[in-house]
Amino acid sequence: MARRKSGPVRKEPWPYTGFGVNLIGREELKEVQEVVRSKSLFRFYGPDPRHKADAFEAEFARYIGARHALAVSSGTAAVHEGVAACGIGAGEEVIVPPVTFIANITPVLLCGGVPVFADVEYETMNLDPRSVREAVTPRTKAILPVHLLGFPADMTGLREVAEEKDLYLIEDCSHAHGASLRGKKVGALGDIGCFSLQLNKMITSGEGGIVTTDDDRIYDNAVRFHDHGYNRFSGSHAGPLGLNYRMSELQAAVALAQLRKLDKIVEIVNSNAGYLNPRMEQLGLIPRKIIPGSRPVHYSIIYYLPDEIKMTAGQFSELVREEGVPAGQVYSGQPAYELDIFKTRATINRAGRPFTDPLNRFRKIRRCPVLERALKRAVSLPNSTNYTRKELNDMVAAVEAALRKARKQA
Ligand SMILES: Cc1ncc(COP(=O)(O)O)c(C=O)c1O
């Protein structure tokens, strides 16, 4: 790759990074206009209901290959639904990944459960079934993997542990809409799949989420939990205790149009990765491992530094940024168990619940050495549906320039 004589590789501003958001257009507008004109912004009734949430759920369930889908108000709500619908309660342990967004973990605490961190496989940065097995205790009730940054976790290995130990398998699919393992989409690989539709996600309604399941009982629990104990589909108002996590018709209208673009979105982001990978490998970088039989969606593009580069991924990504190309560490290089909230254990209630509950054994956090090692070596580059060859070539040139500087500094 030719190197410019002076200044950074990239002089122009970097384009907006996102997926479905960049494809919002006439189709979303048409769906939203229909809902606004109908004045029926609530999914269950209105002057002239359009049933966009119903349509979104039916199409999403079909897309994922699940019996049921339930649209909710956010991805956090979706994970809360997953944990609550599996009946996780006081003192029950849920095994979670040590590298993820906090919403993958907080719903466990808010259900009274105890998140337990297990380590990852170095090359995939997804939960390692062997470490999960070691983390199981008689109190364990579920495993809650994330398909981190679009790469399917080893669901075959995790399912083996789940079946052997009689645990629920709750998938956090917030980064992985459209990814699959052995021909089955994520969201159809566990007992319940939880998706976010927030603006940065593969498809978006600004805020929003959806859960998928084949299990009639889990689905009924999820429906009731998201609507104050009501199941308006079956006409039952019997409880149990629930909240309001309903999706509005406006969100559903956008989500429906976005869903119809998902395959195209996946194709674009994966073809960006397909262009970058051989070029980065030629420079010596090591792509993140894709597990056999899986088709990821490249939510971001991760490379491990070669051994000859002694500096950390944090230092290296700073060199890439100096070239005008965004780069960083996976989740800023911070294991989830080092997030401030797990240190301060701040709560709004003065009693400090749930951290002070007698059954809450969250006090003892297991460190994950494999993850800590991986975070120091993995450099994360963004991916987007609006990157052209220019952005991709600039990424390669910026990495090449950073490698040159890193070798000089060694
Ligand atoms: C892994 C993971 N789980 C859950 C969520 C929560 O989604 P939301 O922001 O829609 O509440 C996110 C969102 O960023 C996420 O990355």
PDBQT file of the ligand as one rigid body, heavy atoms in Angstrom, charges set to zero:
ROOT
HETATM    1  C1  LIG A 501     -24.410  -7.207  24.395  1.00  0.00    +0.000 C 
HETATM    2  C2  LIG A 501     -25.522  -6.236  24.648  1.00  0.00    +0.000 A 
HETATM    3  N1  LIG A 501     -26.574  -6.612  25.385  1.00  0.00    +0.000 NA
HETATM    4  C3  LIG A 501     -27.601  -5.779  25.632  1.00  0.00    +0.000 A 
HETATM    5  C4  LIG A 501     -27.610  -4.491  25.138  1.00  0.00    +0.000 A 
HETATM    6  C5  LIG A 501     -28.722  -3.575  25.517  1.00  0.00    +0.000 C 
HETATM    7  O1  LIG A 501     -29.396  -3.042  24.445  1.00  0.00    +0.000 OA
HETATM    8  P1  LIG A 501     -30.185  -1.658  24.532  1.00  0.00    +0.000 P 
HETATM    9  O2  LIG A 501     -29.157  -0.562  24.410  1.00  0.00    +0.000 OA
HETATM   10  O3  LIG A 501     -31.103  -1.719  23.348  1.00  0.00    +0.000 OA
HETATM   11  O4  LIG A 501     -30.907  -1.609  25.815  1.00  0.00    +0.000 OA
HETATM   12  C6  LIG A 501     -26.540  -4.056  24.342  1.00  0.00    +0.000 A 
HETATM   13  C7  LIG A 501     -26.588  -2.705  23.781  1.00  0.00    +0.000 C 
HETATM   14  O5  LIG A 501     -25.801  -1.957  23.509  1.00  0.00    +0.000 OA
HETATM   15  C8  LIG A 501     -25.455  -4.935  24.099  1.00  0.00    +0.000 A 
HETATM   16  O6  LIG A 501     -24.402  -4.548  23.388  1.00  0.00    +0.000 OA
ENDROOT
TORSDOF 0
